[in-house]
């Protein structure tokens, strides 16, 4: 069994881990360079996660601004649901 696809030294972490890493990334908690590399590697070839990361990034920035004045939990719940359906 010889796989000839481009197998670099970085192994794809898969969508589930990528999304996991995404939240850590957005929270500034992804400080392990290897994790950041794996995360970015996945984003480069997974359109689904990339789109999600873009949207999450925008939402997170907005939520942070809003959260400074008040914490709209209902709004966050709605956004989470939106993301799940995405
Ligand atoms: Zn993915």
PDB file of the backbone (N, CA, C, O) and the ligand in Angstrom, with CONECT records:
HET     ZN  A 101       1
ATOM      1  N   UNK A   1       0.839  -1.194   0.000  1.00  0.00           N
ATOM      2  CA  UNK A   1       0.000   0.000   0.000  1.00  0.00           C
ATOM      3  C   UNK A   1       0.881   1.254   0.000  1.00  0.00           C
ATOM      4  O   UNK A   1       1.420   1.648   1.034  1.00  0.00           O
ATOM      5  N   UNK A   2       1.010   1.847  -1.130  1.00  0.00           N
ATOM      6  CA  UNK A   2       1.876   3.003  -1.237  1.00  0.00           C
ATOM      7  C   UNK A   2       1.082   4.232  -1.653  1.00  0.00           C
ATOM      8  O   UNK A   2       0.674   4.369  -2.807  1.00  0.00           O
ATOM      9  N   UNK A   3       0.874   5.109  -0.705  1.00  0.00           N
ATOM     10  CA  UNK A   3       0.144   6.331  -1.033  1.00  0.00           C
ATOM     11  C   UNK A   3       1.099   7.326  -1.676  1.00  0.00           C
ATOM     12  O   UNK A   3       2.167   7.628  -1.143  1.00  0.00           O
ATOM     13  N   UNK A   4       0.689   7.822  -2.824  1.00  0.00           N
ATOM     14  CA  UNK A   4       1.598   8.718  -3.533  1.00  0.00           C
ATOM     15  C   UNK A   4       1.124  10.163  -3.509  1.00  0.00           C
ATOM     16  O   UNK A   4       1.707  11.026  -4.165  1.00  0.00           O
ATOM     17  N   UNK A   5       0.064  10.423  -2.751  1.00  0.00           N
ATOM     18  CA  UNK A   5      -0.360  11.819  -2.660  1.00  0.00           C
ATOM     19  C   UNK A   5       0.661  12.596  -1.816  1.00  0.00           C
ATOM     20  O   UNK A   5       1.475  12.024  -1.091  1.00  0.00           O
ATOM     21  N   UNK A   6       0.578  13.901  -1.944  1.00  0.00           N
ATOM     22  CA  UNK A   6       1.618  14.701  -1.299  1.00  0.00           C
ATOM     23  C   UNK A   6       1.559  14.556   0.218  1.00  0.00           C
ATOM     24  O   UNK A   6       0.746  15.192   0.890  1.00  0.00           O
ATOM     25  N   UNK A   7       2.416  13.727   0.726  1.00  0.00           N
ATOM     26  CA  UNK A   7       2.439  13.497   2.157  1.00  0.00           C
ATOM     27  C   UNK A   7       3.610  14.261   2.763  1.00  0.00           C
ATOM     28  O   UNK A   7       4.731  13.759   2.845  1.00  0.00           O
ATOM     29  N   UNK A   8       3.323  15.467   3.179  1.00  0.00           N
ATOM     30  CA  UNK A   8       4.382  16.254   3.797  1.00  0.00           C
ATOM     31  C   UNK A   8       4.586  15.764   5.228  1.00  0.00           C
ATOM     32  O   UNK A   8       4.002  14.762   5.641  1.00  0.00           O
ATOM     33  N   UNK A   9       5.405  16.467   5.963  1.00  0.00           N
ATOM     34  CA  UNK A   9       5.671  16.027   7.329  1.00  0.00           C
ATOM     35  C   UNK A   9       4.542  16.405   8.284  1.00  0.00           C
ATOM     36  O   UNK A   9       4.487  15.930   9.418  1.00  0.00           O
ATOM     37  N   UNK A  10       3.645  17.263   7.812  1.00  0.00           N
ATOM     38  CA  UNK A  10       2.525  17.613   8.663  1.00  0.00           C
ATOM     39  C   UNK A  10       1.309  16.767   8.306  1.00  0.00           C
ATOM     40  O   UNK A  10       0.884  16.712   7.152  1.00  0.00           O
ATOM     41  N   UNK A  11       0.770  16.120   9.306  1.00  0.00           N
ATOM     42  CA  UNK A  11      -0.386  15.267   9.089  1.00  0.00           C
ATOM     43  C   UNK A  11      -1.653  16.079   9.287  1.00  0.00           C
ATOM     44  O   UNK A  11      -1.760  16.874  10.221  1.00  0.00           O
ATOM     45  N   UNK A  12      -2.604  15.868   8.401  1.00  0.00           N
ATOM     46  CA  UNK A  12      -3.849  16.620   8.525  1.00  0.00           C
ATOM     47  C   UNK A  12      -4.580  16.229   9.802  1.00  0.00           C
ATOM     48  O   UNK A  12      -4.718  15.049  10.125  1.00  0.00           O
ATOM     49  N   UNK A  13      -5.044  17.242  10.517  1.00  0.00           N
ATOM     50  CA  UNK A  13      -5.678  16.977  11.802  1.00  0.00           C
ATOM     51  C   UNK A  13      -7.159  16.663  11.648  1.00  0.00           C
ATOM     52  O   UNK A  13      -7.780  16.177  12.593  1.00  0.00           O
ATOM     53  N   UNK A  14      -7.736  16.924  10.491  1.00  0.00           N
ATOM     54  CA  UNK A  14      -9.155  16.647  10.299  1.00  0.00           C
ATOM     55  C   UNK A  14     -10.021  17.788  10.770  1.00  0.00           C
ATOM     56  O   UNK A  14      -9.593  18.634  11.555  1.00  0.00           O
ATOM     57  N   UNK A  15     -11.255  17.800  10.276  1.00  0.00           N
ATOM     58  CA  UNK A  15     -12.144  18.932  10.513  1.00  0.00           C
ATOM     59  C   UNK A  15     -12.491  19.108  11.996  1.00  0.00           C
ATOM     60  O   UNK A  15     -12.522  20.231  12.498  1.00  0.00           O
ATOM     61  N   UNK A  16     -12.747  18.018  12.682  1.00  0.00           N
ATOM     62  CA  UNK A  16     -13.157  18.140  14.078  1.00  0.00           C
ATOM     63  C   UNK A  16     -12.075  18.814  14.909  1.00  0.00           C
ATOM     64  O   UNK A  16     -12.348  19.732  15.683  1.00  0.00           O
ATOM     65  N   UNK A  17     -10.860  18.350  14.739  1.00  0.00           N
ATOM     66  CA  UNK A  17      -9.759  18.957  15.492  1.00  0.00           C
ATOM     67  C   UNK A  17      -9.486  20.371  15.023  1.00  0.00           C
ATOM     68  O   UNK A  17      -9.098  21.239  15.806  1.00  0.00           O
ATOM     69  N   UNK A  18      -9.692  20.588  13.739  1.00  0.00           N
ATOM     70  CA  UNK A  18      -9.453  21.933  13.204  1.00  0.00           C
ATOM     71  C   UNK A  18     -10.417  22.932  13.838  1.00  0.00           C
ATOM     72  O   UNK A  18     -10.023  24.039  14.204  1.00  0.00           O
ATOM     73  N   UNK A  19     -11.668  22.536  13.964  1.00  0.00           N
ATOM     74  CA  UNK A  19     -12.654  23.429  14.579  1.00  0.00           C
ATOM     75  C   UNK A  19     -12.323  23.636  16.053  1.00  0.00           C
ATOM     76  O   UNK A  19     -12.449  24.738  16.587  1.00  0.00           O
ATOM     77  N   UNK A  20     -11.903  22.566  16.689  1.00  0.00           N
ATOM     78  CA  UNK A  20     -11.463  22.660  18.080  1.00  0.00           C
ATOM     79  C   UNK A  20     -10.348  23.683  18.206  1.00  0.00           C
ATOM     80  O   UNK A  20     -10.367  24.566  19.063  1.00  0.00           O
ATOM     81  N   UNK A  21      -9.374  23.526  17.317  1.00  0.00           N
ATOM     82  CA  UNK A  21      -8.218  24.422  17.335  1.00  0.00           C
ATOM     83  C   UNK A  21      -8.635  25.845  17.005  1.00  0.00           C
ATOM     84  O   UNK A  21      -8.064  26.814  17.506  1.00  0.00           O
ATOM     85  N   UNK A  22      -9.651  25.947  16.144  1.00  0.00           N
ATOM     86  CA  UNK A  22     -10.120  27.267  15.742  1.00  0.00           C
ATOM     87  C   UNK A  22     -10.574  28.089  16.947  1.00  0.00           C
ATOM     88  O   UNK A  22     -10.228  29.263  17.078  1.00  0.00           O
ATOM     89  N   UNK A  23     -11.346  27.460  17.818  1.00  0.00           N
ATOM     90  CA  UNK A  23     -11.837  28.190  18.982  1.00  0.00           C
ATOM     91  C   UNK A  23     -10.686  28.576  19.907  1.00  0.00           C
ATOM     92  O   UNK A  23     -10.657  29.683  20.443  1.00  0.00           O
ATOM     93  N   UNK A  24      -9.754  27.670  20.088  1.00  0.00           N
ATOM     94  CA  UNK A  24      -8.573  27.982  20.895  1.00  0.00           C
ATOM     95  C   UNK A  24      -7.783  29.105  20.238  1.00  0.00           C
ATOM     96  O   UNK A  24      -7.278  30.009  20.904  1.00  0.00           O
ATOM     97  N   UNK A  25      -7.691  29.026  18.928  1.00  0.00           N
ATOM     98  CA  UNK A  25      -6.974  30.022  18.135  1.00  0.00           C
ATOM     99  C   UNK A  25      -7.592  31.402  18.332  1.00  0.00           C
ATOM    100  O   UNK A  25      -6.892  32.385  18.575  1.00  0.00           O
ATOM    101  N   UNK A  26      -8.917  31.454  18.223  1.00  0.00           N
ATOM    102  CA  UNK A  26      -9.624  32.723  18.356  1.00  0.00           C
ATOM    103  C   UNK A  26      -9.529  33.259  19.776  1.00  0.00           C
ATOM    104  O   UNK A  26      -9.542  34.469  19.999  1.00  0.00           O
ATOM    105  N   UNK A  27      -9.434  32.339  20.735  1.00  0.00           N
ATOM    106  CA  UNK A  27      -9.325  32.760  22.129  1.00  0.00           C
ATOM    107  C   UNK A  27      -7.896  33.109  22.500  1.00  0.00           C
ATOM    108  O   UNK A  27      -7.621  33.537  23.621  1.00  0.00           O
ATOM    109  N   UNK A  28      -6.986  32.924  21.550  1.00  0.00           N
ATOM    110  CA  UNK A  28      -5.584  33.206  21.825  1.00  0.00           C
ATOM    111  C   UNK A  28      -4.949  32.147  22.707  1.00  0.00           C
ATOM    112  O   UNK A  28      -3.931  32.388  23.356  1.00  0.00           O
ATOM    113  N   UNK A  29      -5.568  30.960  22.722  1.00  0.00           N
ATOM    114  CA  UNK A  29      -5.057  29.899  23.598  1.00  0.00           C
ATOM    115  C   UNK A  29      -4.285  28.841  22.827  1.00  0.00           C
ATOM    116  O   UNK A  29      -3.798  27.868  23.402  1.00  0.00           O
ATOM    117  N   UNK A  30      -4.182  29.041  21.539  1.00  0.00           N
ATOM    118  CA  UNK A  30      -3.455  28.071  20.729  1.00  0.00           C
ATOM    119  C   UNK A  30      -1.996  28.538  20.645  1.00  0.00           C
ATOM    120  O   UNK A  30      -1.576  29.146  19.660  1.00  0.00           O
ATOM    121  N   UNK A  31      -1.243  28.238  21.699  1.00  0.00           N
ATOM    122  CA  UNK A  31       0.121  28.772  21.746  1.00  0.00           C
ATOM    123  C   UNK A  31       1.172  27.721  21.396  1.00  0.00           C
ATOM    124  O   UNK A  31       2.369  28.008  21.396  1.00  0.00           O
ATOM    125  N   UNK A  32       0.719  26.500  21.098  1.00  0.00           N
ATOM    126  CA  UNK A  32       1.660  25.470  20.685  1.00  0.00           C
ATOM    127  C   UNK A  32       1.937  25.617  19.186  1.00  0.00           C
ATOM    128  O   UNK A  32       1.033  25.443  18.370  1.00  0.00           O
ATOM    129  N   UNK A  33       3.172  25.933  18.825  1.00  0.00           N
ATOM    130  CA  UNK A  33       3.497  26.183  17.405  1.00  0.00           C
ATOM    131  C   UNK A  33       3.103  25.026  16.506  1.00  0.00           C
ATOM    132  O   UNK A  33       2.662  25.245  15.378  1.00  0.00           O
ATOM    133  N   UNK A  34       3.252  23.809  16.981  1.00  0.00           N
ATOM    134  CA  UNK A  34       2.900  22.647  16.170  1.00  0.00           C
ATOM    135  C   UNK A  34       1.397  22.618  15.907  1.00  0.00           C
ATOM    136  O   UNK A  34       0.959  22.269  14.811  1.00  0.00           O
ATOM    137  N   UNK A  35       0.618  22.983  16.909  1.00  0.00           N
ATOM    138  CA  UNK A  35      -0.833  23.014  16.751  1.00  0.00           C
ATOM    139  C   UNK A  35      -1.245  24.108  15.774  1.00  0.00           C
ATOM    140  O   UNK A  35      -2.135  23.916  14.946  1.00  0.00           O
ATOM    141  N   UNK A  36      -0.590  25.247  15.883  1.00  0.00           N
ATOM    142  CA  UNK A  36      -0.894  26.351  14.967  1.00  0.00           C
ATOM    143  C   UNK A  36      -0.583  25.931  13.537  1.00  0.00           C
ATOM    144  O   UNK A  36      -1.362  26.199  12.622  1.00  0.00           O
ATOM    145  N   UNK A  37       0.552  25.275  13.347  1.00  0.00           N
ATOM    146  CA  UNK A  37       0.942  24.824  12.014  1.00  0.00           C
ATOM    147  C   UNK A  37      -0.072  23.832  11.463  1.00  0.00           C
ATOM    148  O   UNK A  37      -0.494  23.949  10.313  1.00  0.00           O
ATOM    149  N   UNK A  38      -0.464  22.861  12.274  1.00  0.00           N
ATOM    150  CA  UNK A  38      -1.433  21.865  11.832  1.00  0.00           C
ATOM    151  C   UNK A  38      -2.757  22.526  11.471  1.00  0.00           C
ATOM    152  O   UNK A  38      -3.392  22.198  10.470  1.00  0.00           O
ATOM    153  N   UNK A  39      -3.149  23.470  12.322  1.00  0.00           N
ATOM    154  CA  UNK A  39      -4.397  24.190  12.113  1.00  0.00           C
ATOM    155  C   UNK A  39      -4.356  24.966  10.801  1.00  0.00           C
ATOM    156  O   UNK A  39      -5.280  24.887   9.992  1.00  0.00           O
ATOM    157  N   UNK A  40      -3.289  25.704  10.603  1.00  0.00           N
ATOM    158  CA  UNK A  40      -3.188  26.505   9.379  1.00  0.00           C
ATOM    159  C   UNK A  40      -3.056  25.621   8.151  1.00  0.00           C
ATOM    160  O   UNK A  40      -3.566  25.948   7.080  1.00  0.00           O
ATOM    161  N   UNK A  41      -2.379  24.514   8.312  1.00  0.00           N
ATOM    162  CA  UNK A  41      -2.243  23.574   7.197  1.00  0.00           C
ATOM    163  C   UNK A  41      -3.621  23.064   6.766  1.00  0.00           C
ATOM    164  O   UNK A  41      -3.928  22.982   5.577  1.00  0.00           O
ATOM    165  N   UNK A  42      -4.432  22.728   7.750  1.00  0.00           N
ATOM    166  CA  UNK A  42      -5.777  22.230   7.426  1.00  0.00           C
ATOM    167  C   UNK A  42      -6.605  23.327   6.751  1.00  0.00           C
ATOM    168  O   UNK A  42      -7.333  23.065   5.794  1.00  0.00           O
ATOM    169  N   UNK A  43      -6.487  24.532   7.251  1.00  0.00           N
ATOM    170  CA  UNK A  43      -7.245  25.649   6.693  1.00  0.00           C
ATOM    171  C   UNK A  43      -6.891  25.894   5.234  1.00  0.00           C
ATOM    172  O   UNK A  43      -7.715  26.366   4.450  1.00  0.00           O
ATOM    173  N   UNK A  44      -5.656  25.567   4.883  1.00  0.00           N
ATOM    174  CA  UNK A  44      -5.199  25.854   3.524  1.00  0.00           C
ATOM    175  C   UNK A  44      -5.838  24.944   2.487  1.00  0.00           C
ATOM    176  O   UNK A  44      -5.908  25.293   1.308  1.00  0.00           O
ATOM    177  N   UNK A  45      -6.296  23.795   2.918  1.00  0.00           N
ATOM    178  CA  UNK A  45      -6.849  22.891   1.905  1.00  0.00           C
ATOM    179  C   UNK A  45      -8.282  22.484   2.198  1.00  0.00           C
ATOM    180  O   UNK A  45      -8.882  21.744   1.418  1.00  0.00           O
ATOM    181  N   UNK A  46      -8.845  22.953   3.311  1.00  0.00           N
ATOM    182  CA  UNK A  46     -10.227  22.600   3.617  1.00  0.00           C
ATOM    183  C   UNK A  46     -11.091  23.846   3.527  1.00  0.00           C
ATOM    184  O   UNK A  46     -11.103  24.688   4.425  1.00  0.00           O
ATOM    185  N   UNK A  47     -11.807  23.940   2.429  1.00  0.00           N
ATOM    186  CA  UNK A  47     -12.628  25.122   2.189  1.00  0.00           C
ATOM    187  C   UNK A  47     -13.700  25.286   3.256  1.00  0.00           C
ATOM    188  O   UNK A  47     -13.999  26.396   3.695  1.00  0.00           O
ATOM    189  N   UNK A  48     -14.266  24.165   3.661  1.00  0.00           N
ATOM    190  CA  UNK A  48     -15.336  24.198   4.656  1.00  0.00           C
ATOM    191  C   UNK A  48     -14.857  24.841   5.955  1.00  0.00           C
ATOM    192  O   UNK A  48     -15.505  25.737   6.495  1.00  0.00           O
ATOM    193  N   UNK A  49     -13.727  24.375   6.440  1.00  0.00           N
ATOM    194  CA  UNK A  49     -13.203  24.917   7.695  1.00  0.00           C
ATOM    195  C   UNK A  49     -12.722  26.344   7.506  1.00  0.00           C
ATOM    196  O   UNK A  49     -12.840  27.172   8.409  1.00  0.00           O
ATOM    197  N   UNK A  50     -12.188  26.627   6.346  1.00  0.00           N
ATOM    198  CA  UNK A  50     -11.690  27.969   6.093  1.00  0.00           C
ATOM    199  C   UNK A  50     -12.832  28.977   6.143  1.00  0.00           C
ATOM    200  O   UNK A  50     -12.712  30.030   6.769  1.00  0.00           O
ATOM    201  N   UNK A  51     -13.933  28.653   5.486  1.00  0.00           N
ATOM    202  CA  UNK A  51     -15.097  29.538   5.508  1.00  0.00           C
ATOM    203  C   UNK A  51     -15.583  29.712   6.933  1.00  0.00           C
ATOM    204  O   UNK A  51     -15.908  30.817   7.369  1.00  0.00           O
ATOM    205  N   UNK A  52     -15.625  28.615   7.640  1.00  0.00           N
ATOM    206  CA  UNK A  52     -16.097  28.666   9.008  1.00  0.00           C
ATOM    207  C   UNK A  52     -15.186  29.536   9.872  1.00  0.00           C
ATOM    208  O   UNK A  52     -15.646  30.318  10.703  1.00  0.00           O
ATOM    209  N   UNK A  53     -13.906  29.379   9.655  1.00  0.00           N
ATOM    210  CA  UNK A  53     -12.935  30.161  10.420  1.00  0.00           C
ATOM    211  C   UNK A  53     -13.114  31.645  10.139  1.00  0.00           C
ATOM    212  O   UNK A  53     -13.030  32.477  11.043  1.00  0.00           O
ATOM    213  N   UNK A  54     -13.363  31.962   8.875  1.00  0.00           N
ATOM    214  CA  UNK A  54     -13.570  33.355   8.508  1.00  0.00           C
ATOM    215  C   UNK A  54     -14.769  33.929   9.242  1.00  0.00           C
ATOM    216  O   UNK A  54     -14.696  35.009   9.828  1.00  0.00           O
ATOM    217  N   UNK A  55     -15.869  33.197   9.202  1.00  0.00           N
ATOM    218  CA  UNK A  55     -17.097  33.669   9.834  1.00  0.00           C
ATOM    219  C   UNK A  55     -16.931  33.734  11.345  1.00  0.00           C
ATOM    220  O   UNK A  55     -17.311  34.716  11.982  1.00  0.00           O
ATOM    221  N   UNK A  56     -16.364  32.689  11.902  1.00  0.00           N
ATOM    222  CA  UNK A  56     -16.156  32.674  13.354  1.00  0.00           C
ATOM    223  C   UNK A  56     -15.272  33.839  13.775  1.00  0.00           C
ATOM    224  O   UNK A  56     -15.507  34.469  14.806  1.00  0.00           O
ATOM    225  N   UNK A  57     -14.263  34.117  12.977  1.00  0.00           N
ATOM    226  CA  UNK A  57     -13.357  35.210  13.295  1.00  0.00           C
ATOM    227  C   UNK A  57     -14.088  36.537  13.341  1.00  0.00           C
ATOM    228  O   UNK A  57     -13.891  37.344  14.249  1.00  0.00           O
ATOM    229  N   UNK A  58     -14.936  36.748  12.341  1.00  0.00           N
ATOM    230  CA  UNK A  58     -15.705  37.989  12.288  1.00  0.00           C
ATOM    231  C   UNK A  58     -16.665  38.065  13.463  1.00  0.00           C
ATOM    232  O   UNK A  58     -16.781  39.101  14.117  1.00  0.00           O
ATOM    233  N   UNK A  59     -17.349  36.962  13.724  1.00  0.00           N
ATOM    234  CA  UNK A  59     -18.324  36.949  14.810  1.00  0.00           C
ATOM    235  C   UNK A  59     -17.645  37.147  16.149  1.00  0.00           C
ATOM    236  O   UNK A  59     -18.137  37.886  17.003  1.00  0.00           O
ATOM    237  N   UNK A  60     -16.526  36.492  16.328  1.00  0.00           N
ATOM    238  CA  UNK A  60     -15.818  36.599  17.604  1.00  0.00           C
ATOM    239  C   UNK A  60     -15.385  38.022  17.862  1.00  0.00           C
ATOM    240  O   UNK A  60     -15.515  38.531  18.976  1.00  0.00           O
ATOM    241  N   UNK A  61     -14.871  38.660  16.835  1.00  0.00           N
ATOM    242  CA  UNK A  61     -14.450  40.051  16.991  1.00  0.00           C
ATOM    243  C   UNK A  61     -15.645  40.909  17.385  1.00  0.00           C
ATOM    244  O   UNK A  61     -15.549  41.768  18.262  1.00  0.00           O
ATOM    245  N   UNK A  62     -16.767  40.663  16.725  1.00  0.00           N
ATOM    246  CA  UNK A  62     -17.964  41.453  17.019  1.00  0.00           C
ATOM    247  C   UNK A  62     -18.501  41.145  18.412  1.00  0.00           C
ATOM    248  O   UNK A  62     -18.898  42.046  19.151  1.00  0.00           O
ATOM    249  N   UNK A  63     -18.507  39.859  18.760  1.00  0.00           N
ATOM    250  CA  UNK A  63     -19.017  39.470  20.067  1.00  0.00           C
ATOM    251  C   UNK A  63     -18.168  40.065  21.181  1.00  0.00           C
ATOM    252  O   UNK A  63     -18.682  40.464  22.226  1.00  0.00           O
ATOM    253  N   UNK A  64     -16.869  40.119  20.944  1.00  0.00           N
ATOM    254  CA  UNK A  64     -15.984  40.686  21.967  1.00  0.00           C
ATOM    255  C   UNK A  64     -16.330  42.146  22.196  1.00  0.00           C
ATOM    256  O   UNK A  64     -16.378  42.611  23.335  1.00  0.00           O
ATOM    257  N   UNK A  65     -16.571  42.870  21.104  1.00  0.00           N
ATOM    258  CA  UNK A  65     -16.927  44.277  21.241  1.00  0.00           C
ATOM    259  C   UNK A  65     -18.225  44.425  22.015  1.00  0.00           C
ATOM    260  O   UNK A  65     -18.336  45.239  22.931  1.00  0.00           O
ATOM    261  N   UNK A  66     -19.209  43.614  21.623  1.00  0.00           N
ATOM    262  CA  UNK A  66     -20.516  43.690  22.263  1.00  0.00           C
ATOM    263  C   UNK A  66     -20.434  43.278  23.725  1.00  0.00           C
ATOM    264  O   UNK A  66     -21.097  43.857  24.585  1.00  0.00           O
ATOM    265  N   UNK A  67     -19.613  42.268  23.994  1.00  0.00           N
ATOM    266  CA  UNK A  67     -19.539  41.722  25.346  1.00  0.00           C
ATOM    267  C   UNK A  67     -18.971  42.734  26.336  1.00  0.00           C
ATOM    268  O   UNK A  67     -19.144  42.595  27.546  1.00  0.00           O
ATOM    269  N   UNK A  68     -18.301  43.740  25.819  1.00  0.00           N
ATOM    270  CA  UNK A  68     -17.739  44.732  26.722  1.00  0.00           C
ATOM    271  C   UNK A  68     -18.845  45.537  27.395  1.00  0.00           C
ATOM    272  O   UNK A  68     -18.720  45.921  28.558  1.00  0.00           O
ATOM    273  N   UNK A  69     -19.902  45.783  26.680  1.00  0.00           N
ATOM    274  CA  UNK A  69     -20.983  46.549  27.269  1.00  0.00           C
ATOM    275  C   UNK A  69     -22.002  45.619  27.942  1.00  0.00           C
ATOM    276  O   UNK A  69     -22.445  45.866  29.063  1.00  0.00           O
ATOM    277  N   UNK A  70     -22.351  44.572  27.244  1.00  0.00           N
ATOM    278  CA  UNK A  70     -23.297  43.620  27.804  1.00  0.00           C
ATOM    279  C   UNK A  70     -23.093  42.250  27.160  1.00  0.00           C
ATOM    280  O   UNK A  70     -22.607  42.151  26.033  1.00  0.00           O
ATOM    281  N   UNK A  71     -23.460  41.221  27.869  1.00  0.00           N
ATOM    282  CA  UNK A  71     -23.280  39.871  27.342  1.00  0.00           C
ATOM    283  C   UNK A  71     -24.595  39.348  26.785  1.00  0.00           C
ATOM    284  O   UNK A  71     -25.447  38.878  27.540  1.00  0.00           O
ATOM    285  N   UNK A  72     -24.761  39.424  25.499  1.00  0.00           N
ATOM    286  CA  UNK A  72     -26.015  38.979  24.880  1.00  0.00           C
ATOM    287  C   UNK A  72     -26.015  37.467  24.674  1.00  0.00           C
ATOM    288  O   UNK A  72     -25.696  36.969  23.594  1.00  0.00           O
ATOM    289  N   UNK A  73     -26.377  36.756  25.724  1.00  0.00           N
ATOM    290  CA  UNK A  73     -26.289  35.299  25.651  1.00  0.00           C
ATOM    291  C   UNK A  73     -27.255  34.725  24.631  1.00  0.00           C
ATOM    292  O   UNK A  73     -26.964  33.727  23.971  1.00  0.00           O
ATOM    293  N   UNK A  74     -28.408  35.369  24.510  1.00  0.00           N
ATOM    294  CA  UNK A  74     -29.383  34.888  23.531  1.00  0.00           C
ATOM    295  C   UNK A  74     -28.821  35.017  22.121  1.00  0.00           C
ATOM    296  O   UNK A  74     -28.996  34.140  21.274  1.00  0.00           O
ATOM    297  N   UNK A  75     -28.151  36.122  21.901  1.00  0.00           N
ATOM    298  CA  UNK A  75     -27.560  36.355  20.586  1.00  0.00           C
ATOM    299  C   UNK A  75     -26.466  35.340  20.312  1.00  0.00           C
ATOM    300  O   UNK A  75     -26.373  34.801  19.209  1.00  0.00           O
ATOM    301  N   UNK A  76     -25.639  35.078  21.310  1.00  0.00           N
ATOM    302  CA  UNK A  76     -24.571  34.103  21.125  1.00  0.00           C
ATOM    303  C   UNK A  76     -25.138  32.730  20.839  1.00  0.00           C
ATOM    304  O   UNK A  76     -24.608  31.996  20.005  1.00  0.00           O
ATOM    305  N   UNK A  77     -26.218  32.379  21.527  1.00  0.00           N
ATOM    306  CA  UNK A  77     -26.845  31.080  21.302  1.00  0.00           C
ATOM    307  C   UNK A  77     -27.356  30.989  19.874  1.00  0.00           C
ATOM    308  O   UNK A  77     -27.232  29.954  19.219  1.00  0.00           O
ATOM    309  N   UNK A  78     -27.928  32.082  19.405  1.00  0.00           N
ATOM    310  CA  UNK A  78     -28.437  32.104  18.034  1.00  0.00           C
ATOM    311  C   UNK A  78     -27.299  31.938  17.036  1.00  0.00           C
ATOM    312  O   UNK A  78     -27.425  31.223  16.042  1.00  0.00           O
ATOM    313  N   UNK A  79     -26.204  32.598  17.315  1.00  0.00           N
ATOM    314  CA  UNK A  79     -25.070  32.503  16.413  1.00  0.00           C
ATOM    315  C   UNK A  79     -24.485  31.096  16.417  1.00  0.00           C
ATOM    316  O   UNK A  79     -24.064  30.586  15.379  1.00  0.00           O
ATOM    317  N   UNK A  80     -24.461  30.478  17.587  1.00  0.00           N
ATOM    318  CA  UNK A  80     -23.964  29.111  17.672  1.00  0.00           C
ATOM    319  C   UNK A  80     -24.824  28.177  16.826  1.00  0.00           C
ATOM    320  O   UNK A  80     -24.321  27.302  16.121  1.00  0.00           O
ATOM    321  N   UNK A  81     -26.125  28.388  16.919  1.00  0.00           N
ATOM    322  CA  UNK A  81     -27.040  27.544  16.159  1.00  0.00           C
ATOM    323  C   UNK A  81     -26.815  27.761  14.657  1.00  0.00           C
ATOM    324  O   UNK A  81     -26.830  26.825  13.859  1.00  0.00           O
ATOM    325  N   UNK A  82     -26.611  29.002  14.318  1.00  0.00           N
ATOM    326  CA  UNK A  82     -26.341  29.342  12.922  1.00  0.00           C
ATOM    327  C   UNK A  82     -25.097  28.606  12.444  1.00  0.00           C
ATOM    328  O   UNK A  82     -25.063  28.068  11.337  1.00  0.00           O
ATOM    329  N   UNK A  83     -24.090  28.591  13.284  1.00  0.00           N
ATOM    330  CA  UNK A  83     -22.843  27.933  12.925  1.00  0.00           C
ATOM    331  C   UNK A  83     -23.035  26.425  12.786  1.00  0.00           C
ATOM    332  O   UNK A  83     -22.446  25.790  11.912  1.00  0.00           O
ATOM    333  N   UNK A  84     -23.864  25.866  13.657  1.00  0.00           N
ATOM    334  CA  UNK A  84     -24.093  24.422  13.583  1.00  0.00           C
ATOM    335  C   UNK A  84     -24.791  24.035  12.295  1.00  0.00           C
ATOM    336  O   UNK A  84     -24.565  22.958  11.743  1.00  0.00           O
ATOM    337  N   UNK A  85     -25.647  24.939  11.824  1.00  0.00           N
ATOM    338  CA  UNK A  85     -26.376  24.646  10.595  1.00  0.00           C
ATOM    339  C   UNK A  85     -25.539  24.932   9.354  1.00  0.00           C
ATOM    340  O   UNK A  85     -25.855  24.487   8.251  1.00  0.00           O
ATOM    341  N   UNK A  86     -24.477  25.677   9.561  1.00  0.00           N
ATOM    342  CA  UNK A  86     -23.659  26.128   8.455  1.00  0.00           C
ATOM    343  C   UNK A  86     -23.047  24.951   7.691  1.00  0.00           C
ATOM    344  O   UNK A  86     -22.322  25.157   6.718  1.00  0.00           O
TER     345      UNK A  86
HETATM  346 ZN    ZN A 101     -11.859  20.889   7.566  1.00  0.00          ZN
END
